[in-house]
């Protein structure tokens, strides 16, 4: 999440009750989680397992729960509970805003855009020109939709990320990490009926220009879909995964989190993608592998009964 303007570190430290170790005169431009962090951002870390990753990330400022020997040039905000500090920052700079009308008066809707009955459009959402938003679409706050976009009935854009801070030494193991990111839809995208596209936790979930989504698709938080992709019904893509340009993903495929699918890859129906895969190849099976390899496996599997009979005859 980018702040509306740069915020002095001293102000943030006061808000969260932190002590600053480093240059107190600096200003933060935003707050992000580790997968999407940028220069000028705050990021929080509360487990030694992730200290080094955070300290070596692109973040400029680290909210952390202890002193460290090497800060790698970062300015630290030291407090007892960095996760609670994160929540305080998000709630302060992006507070919950109730809405009592179907279309917020802060929403911006472009020329020649059709909004059908039953559509809900949240605060600070921007919709471009020549779009068609079909009945009963729900568009949460801070979404950005380009020109010539079609969204079919029942689709939800911008629901909260399925993302939790987990600690098994407290009564509530899973504490929700408040979502303050956006959904950003580029020009010429079509989204089918009853799709669910979650907002980023702190950054953006993005669908690139010309991409087409079928019905009943789930895109998790911070997913980035490239240009001119085709995604068929019942596909699920987990958080912070990047899909390249020109990718085709066919029905009921499942894509794991934080991986990359290369440009022009084809993922066949019901495949399970569990790790990063190269572009310009077709994949099938679970875990998904190159189609040519998997087909050879099928040939050998079919020969197993024949091979078994030959072995028994040798006995």
C-alpha positions as CSV (number, residue, x, y, z in Angstrom):
1,X,0.0,0.0,0.0
2,X,1.3,3.4,-1.0
3,X,0.5,6.2,1.5
4,X,-1.2,9.3,0.0
5,X,2.0,11.2,0.9
6,X,5.3,10.3,2.5
7,X,5.0,9.8,6.2
8,X,7.8,10.8,8.6
9,X,9.3,7.8,10.5
10,X,8.9,9.6,13.8
11,X,5.1,9.8,13.2
12,X,5.0,6.1,12.5
13,X,7.1,5.2,15.5
14,X,4.8,7.2,17.7
15,X,1.8,5.5,16.3
16,X,3.1,2.0,17.0
17,X,5.1,2.7,20.1
18,X,8.5,1.8,18.5
19,X,12.0,2.9,19.0
20,X,14.0,4.0,15.9
21,X,17.4,2.6,15.3
22,X,18.9,4.5,12.4
23,X,18.1,7.8,10.6
24,X,15.0,9.2,12.3
25,X,14.6,12.0,9.7
26,X,13.5,9.6,6.8
27,X,10.0,9.2,5.4
28,X,8.2,6.1,4.4
29,X,6.3,5.9,1.1
30,X,4.2,2.8,1.9
31,X,3.9,-0.5,3.7
32,X,4.2,-3.9,2.0
33,X,4.5,-7.6,2.9
34,X,7.8,-9.3,2.0
35,X,6.7,-10.8,-1.4
36,X,5.9,-7.3,-2.8
37,X,8.1,-4.9,-0.9
38,X,9.7,-1.9,-2.7
39,X,12.3,0.7,-1.9
40,X,10.8,3.3,0.5
41,X,8.5,0.8,2.1
42,X,8.0,-0.5,5.6
43,X,7.9,-4.2,6.2
44,X,7.4,-6.1,9.4
45,X,9.1,-9.3,10.7
46,X,8.4,-11.1,13.9
47,X,10.2,-14.5,13.5
48,X,14.0,-15.1,13.4
49,X,13.5,-17.4,10.4
50,X,12.6,-14.4,8.3
51,X,15.0,-11.7,9.7
52,X,17.6,-12.0,7.1
53,X,15.2,-12.2,4.2
54,X,13.5,-8.9,5.4
55,X,16.8,-7.2,6.2
56,X,18.1,-8.0,2.7
57,X,14.9,-7.1,0.9
58,X,14.2,-3.9,-1.0
59,X,12.4,-2.4,2.0
60,X,13.9,0.7,3.5
61,X,12.4,0.3,7.0
62,X,11.9,-2.8,9.1
63,X,9.5,-3.2,11.9
64,X,11.2,-5.8,14.1
65,X,10.9,-7.2,17.6
66,X,14.6,-7.2,18.6
67,X,18.0,-5.6,17.9
68,X,20.1,-7.3,15.2
69,X,23.9,-7.2,14.8
70,X,23.7,-6.3,11.1
71,X,20.9,-4.1,9.7
72,X,22.2,-4.1,6.1
73,X,21.6,-0.3,5.9
74,X,18.0,-0.5,7.0
75,X,16.4,1.8,9.5
76,X,14.7,-0.3,12.2
77,X,11.5,0.4,14.2
78,X,11.8,-1.9,17.2
79,X,8.7,-2.8,19.1
80,X,7.3,-5.8,21.0
81,X,4.7,-7.0,18.5
82,X,5.5,-6.1,14.8
83,X,2.3,-7.8,13.5
84,X,0.1,-5.6,15.8
85,X,2.1,-2.6,14.6
86,X,1.4,-3.5,11.0
87,X,-2.3,-3.7,11.8
88,X,-2.2,-0.3,13.5
89,X,-0.6,1.3,10.5
90,X,-3.0,-0.2,8.0
91,X,-6.1,0.7,10.1
92,X,-4.8,4.3,10.6
93,X,-3.9,5.0,6.9
94,X,-6.6,2.9,5.3
95,X,-9.5,2.9,7.8
96,X,-12.7,0.9,7.3
97,X,-15.3,3.1,5.6
98,X,-19.0,2.0,5.9
99,X,-21.1,2.4,2.8
100,X,-24.9,2.8,2.6
101,X,-25.5,3.3,-1.1
102,X,-25.0,0.8,-3.9
103,X,-22.5,3.0,-5.7
104,X,-20.1,5.1,-3.7
105,X,-20.1,8.9,-4.3
106,X,-16.2,8.6,-4.3
107,X,-16.3,6.1,-7.3
108,X,-15.3,7.4,-10.7
109,X,-17.1,5.8,-13.7
110,X,-16.0,6.5,-17.3
111,X,-17.9,7.5,-20.4
112,X,-20.3,5.1,-22.1
113,X,-19.9,2.5,-19.2
114,X,-23.0,0.5,-18.4
115,X,-23.7,-0.4,-14.8
116,X,-26.5,-3.0,-14.6
117,X,-29.0,-3.3,-11.7
118,X,-27.8,-4.8,-8.5
119,X,-24.1,-3.8,-8.9
120,X,-22.2,-2.6,-5.8
121,X,-19.2,-0.3,-6.4
122,X,-17.1,0.6,-3.3
123,X,-15.2,3.7,-2.2
124,X,-12.4,5.2,-4.3
125,X,-12.9,2.7,-7.2
126,X,-12.2,3.8,-10.7
127,X,-13.9,2.3,-13.8
128,X,-12.8,3.3,-17.3
129,X,-14.7,4.0,-20.5
130,X,-17.0,1.6,-22.5
131,X,-17.2,-1.0,-19.8
132,X,-20.2,-3.4,-19.1
133,X,-20.7,-4.4,-15.5
134,X,-23.5,-7.0,-15.4
135,X,-26.1,-7.5,-12.7
136,X,-25.0,-8.4,-9.1
137,X,-21.3,-7.7,-9.6
138,X,-19.6,-6.6,-6.4
139,X,-16.6,-4.3,-6.7
140,X,-15.0,-3.5,-3.3
141,X,-13.0,-0.3,-2.4
142,X,-9.9,1.0,-4.2
143,X,-10.3,-1.2,-7.3
144,X,-9.0,0.1,-10.7
145,X,-10.7,-1.1,-13.9
146,X,-9.5,-0.1,-17.3
147,X,-11.4,0.6,-20.6
148,X,-13.5,-1.9,-22.6
149,X,-13.8,-4.3,-19.7
150,X,-16.7,-6.8,-19.3
151,X,-17.5,-8.3,-15.9
152,X,-20.3,-10.9,-15.8
153,X,-22.9,-11.5,-13.1
154,X,-22.0,-12.6,-9.6
155,X,-18.3,-11.8,-9.8
156,X,-16.6,-10.3,-6.8
157,X,-13.5,-8.0,-7.1
158,X,-11.5,-6.9,-4.1
159,X,-12.5,-9.2,-1.3
160,X,-9.9,-9.6,1.5
161,X,-6.9,-11.8,1.1
162,X,-7.0,-15.3,2.7
163,X,-3.8,-14.4,4.7
164,X,-3.2,-14.9,8.4
165,X,-0.5,-14.4,10.9
166,X,0.0,-17.8,12.6
167,X,1.1,-18.3,16.2
168,X,0.3,-21.5,18.0
169,X,1.3,-20.1,21.4
170,X,-1.8,-17.9,21.7
171,X,-5.5,-18.6,22.1
172,X,-6.3,-17.5,18.5
173,X,-3.8,-19.3,16.3
174,X,-4.8,-17.4,13.0
175,X,-5.0,-13.6,13.2
176,X,-6.2,-11.9,10.0
177,X,-3.6,-9.8,8.2
178,X,-5.7,-6.8,7.2
179,X,-5.8,-6.3,3.4
180,X,-5.0,-2.9,2.1
181,X,-4.0,-3.7,-1.5
182,X,-6.0,-3.3,-4.7
183,X,-7.4,-5.2,-7.7
184,X,-6.2,-3.6,-10.9
185,X,-7.8,-4.7,-14.2
186,X,-6.2,-3.5,-17.5
187,X,-8.0,-2.6,-20.7
188,X,-9.9,-5.2,-22.8
189,X,-10.3,-7.8,-20.1
190,X,-13.4,-10.0,-19.8
191,X,-14.2,-11.7,-16.6
192,X,-16.9,-14.5,-16.5
193,X,-19.7,-15.1,-14.0
194,X,-19.1,-15.9,-10.3
195,X,-15.4,-15.3,-10.3
196,X,-13.6,-14.2,-7.1
197,X,-10.6,-12.0,-7.4
198,X,-9.0,-11.1,-4.0
199,X,-7.3,-7.8,-3.4
200,X,-3.6,-7.8,-2.6
201,X,-2.6,-8.0,1.0
202,X,-0.6,-4.7,0.7
203,X,0.1,-4.5,-3.0
204,X,-2.0,-5.2,-6.1
205,X,-3.7,-8.2,-7.7
206,X,-3.3,-7.5,-11.4
207,X,-5.0,-8.8,-14.6
208,X,-3.1,-7.8,-17.8
209,X,-4.5,-6.3,-21.0
210,X,-6.6,-8.5,-23.2
211,X,-6.8,-11.5,-20.8
212,X,-10.1,-13.5,-20.7
213,X,-11.4,-15.4,-17.7
214,X,-14.1,-18.0,-17.8
215,X,-16.7,-18.6,-15.0
216,X,-16.0,-19.7,-11.5
217,X,-12.3,-18.8,-11.2
218,X,-10.5,-17.9,-8.0
219,X,-7.4,-15.6,-8.0
220,X,-5.7,-15.2,-4.7
221,X,-4.1,-12.1,-3.3
222,X,-1.3,-10.4,-5.2
223,X,-1.6,-12.7,-8.2
224,X,-0.3,-11.0,-11.4
225,X,-1.7,-12.3,-14.7
226,X,0.0,-11.1,-17.9
227,X,-1.4,-9.9,-21.1
228,X,-3.6,-12.0,-23.5
229,X,-4.0,-15.0,-21.2
230,X,-6.9,-17.5,-21.4
231,X,-8.1,-19.1,-18.1
232,X,-10.9,-21.6,-18.1
233,X,-13.5,-22.5,-15.6
234,X,-12.8,-23.6,-12.0
235,X,-9.1,-22.7,-12.1
236,X,-7.6,-21.6,-8.7
237,X,-4.4,-19.6,-8.5
238,X,-2.9,-19.1,-5.0
239,X,-1.4,-15.9,-3.6
240,X,1.5,-14.0,-5.0
241,X,1.9,-16.2,-8.1
242,X,2.9,-14.5,-11.4
243,X,1.5,-15.8,-14.7
244,X,3.3,-14.6,-17.9
245,X,1.9,-13.3,-21.1
246,X,0.0,-15.5,-23.5
247,X,-0.5,-18.3,-21.0
248,X,-3.5,-20.7,-21.3
249,X,-4.8,-22.5,-18.2
250,X,-7.5,-25.0,-18.8
251,X,-10.4,-26.2,-16.5
252,X,-9.9,-27.2,-12.9
253,X,-6.1,-26.6,-12.9
254,X,-4.7,-25.7,-9.5
255,X,-1.7,-23.3,-9.2
256,X,0.3,-23.1,-6.0
257,X,1.5,-19.9,-4.3
258,X,4.5,-17.6,-5.0
259,X,5.6,-19.4,-8.2
260,X,6.0,-18.2,-11.8
261,X,4.4,-19.6,-15.0
262,X,6.5,-18.5,-18.0
263,X,5.2,-16.8,-21.2
264,X,3.1,-18.8,-23.6
265,X,2.9,-21.9,-21.3
266,X,-0.2,-24.2,-21.6
267,X,-1.4,-25.8,-18.4
268,X,-3.9,-28.6,-19.3
269,X,-7.1,-29.4,-17.4
270,X,-6.9,-30.6,-13.8
271,X,-3.1,-30.1,-13.7
272,X,-1.5,-29.2,-10.4
273,X,1.3,-26.7,-10.7
274,X,3.4,-27.0,-7.6
275,X,6.6,-25.2,-8.7
276,X,7.7,-22.6,-11.2
277,X,7.4,-23.8,-14.8
278,X,9.1,-22.6,-18.0
279,X,7.3,-20.8,-20.9
280,X,6.6,-22.1,-24.4
281,X,5.7,-25.7,-23.2
282,X,2.6,-27.6,-22.3
283,X,2.1,-29.2,-18.9
284,X,-0.2,-31.9,-17.4
285,X,-0.6,-34.0,-14.3
286,X,0.1,-33.4,-10.6
287,X,2.7,-32.3,-10.0
288,X,2.6,-30.8,-13.5
289,X,5.3,-31.8,-15.9
290,X,6.1,-31.4,-19.6
291,X,3.3,-33.1,-21.6
292,X,5.8,-35.2,-23.6
293,X,7.3,-36.6,-20.4
294,X,3.9,-37.4,-18.9
295,X,2.7,-39.2,-22.1
296,X,5.8,-41.4,-22.1
297,X,5.0,-42.2,-18.4
298,X,1.5,-43.2,-19.4
299,X,2.9,-45.6,-22.1
300,X,5.1,-47.3,-19.5
301,X,2.2,-47.6,-17.0
302,X,0.0,-49.3,-19.5
303,X,2.8,-51.8,-20.1
304,X,3.1,-52.8,-16.5
305,X,0.6,-55.7,-16.6
306,X,2.3,-57.1,-19.7
307,X,5.7,-56.9,-18.0
308,X,4.4,-58.5,-14.9
309,X,3.0,-61.4,-16.8
310,X,6.4,-61.9,-18.5
311,X,8.1,-61.9,-15.1
312,X,5.7,-64.5,-13.7
313,X,6.4,-66.8,-16.7
314,X,10.2,-66.5,-16.0
315,X,9.6,-67.7,-12.5
